[in-house]
Amino acid sequence: EEVVVQRDDIMKAVEILMGNGQEGKAMRMRARNLGDAADRTLEEGGHSYNNLIQLIDELKSLKIARGLEKN
């Protein structure tokens, strides 16, 4: 099911986000915290980084195994 967001809803959200009120400040702080958390997962030792390394290792193992099967 496709959800359509109305122009007025987007306009209200942007006004809140860009405003100087508490709600806008809180939204910006949450966005900043989420961005920081995302950055940490991409750093060496982070969750996403480790998953990528694990995927690369598995692909290397698969390539080696297929090479042995052909011999």
C-alpha positions in Angstrom: 0.0 0.0 0.0 1.4 3.4 -1.0 1.2 6.2 1.5 1.0 9.7 0.2 2.1 12.6 2.3 0.2 15.8 1.7 2.0 19.0 0.9 0.5 20.7 4.0 1.9 18.0 6.3 5.3 18.4 4.9 5.1 22.2 5.2 4.1 22.0 8.8 6.9 19.5 9.6 9.5 21.7 7.9 8.2 24.8 9.8 8.5 23.0 13.1 12.0 21.6 12.2 13.3 25.0 11.1 11.7 27.0 13.9 13.2 28.0 17.2 10.7 26.2 19.3 11.4 23.3 21.7 9.9 20.8 19.3 12.1 21.8 16.5 15.2 21.8 18.7 14.3 18.3 19.9 13.8 17.1 16.4 17.2 18.5 15.3 18.9 16.9 18.4 17.4 13.5 17.6 18.5 13.7 14.0 22.0 14.7 15.0 22.1 11.8 17.5 20.9 9.3 14.9 23.5 10.6 12.4 26.2 10.2 15.0 25.1 6.6 15.7 25.1 5.8 12.0 28.6 7.2 11.7 29.8 5.0 14.5 28.5 1.8 12.9 30.6 2.6 9.8 33.8 3.2 11.7 36.3 0.4 12.1 34.9 -2.0 14.7 31.3 -0.7 14.2 28.4 -3.0 13.5 28.1 -2.2 9.8 31.8 -2.2 9.3 32.1 -5.7 10.9 29.2 -7.0 8.8 30.9 -5.8 5.6 34.2 -7.5 6.6 32.3 -10.7 7.4 30.6 -10.6 4.0 33.9 -10.1 2.2 35.5 -13.0 4.1 32.6 -15.2 3.2 32.8 -14.3 -0.5 36.6 -15.0 -0.4 35.9 -18.4 1.2 33.3 -19.2 -1.4 35.6 -18.3 -4.2 38.4 -20.5 -2.7 35.9 -23.4 -2.3 34.7 -23.1 -5.9 38.3 -23.0 -7.1 39.0 -26.2 -5.2 35.9 -27.9 -6.7 37.1 -27.2 -10.2 40.5 -28.9 -9.6 
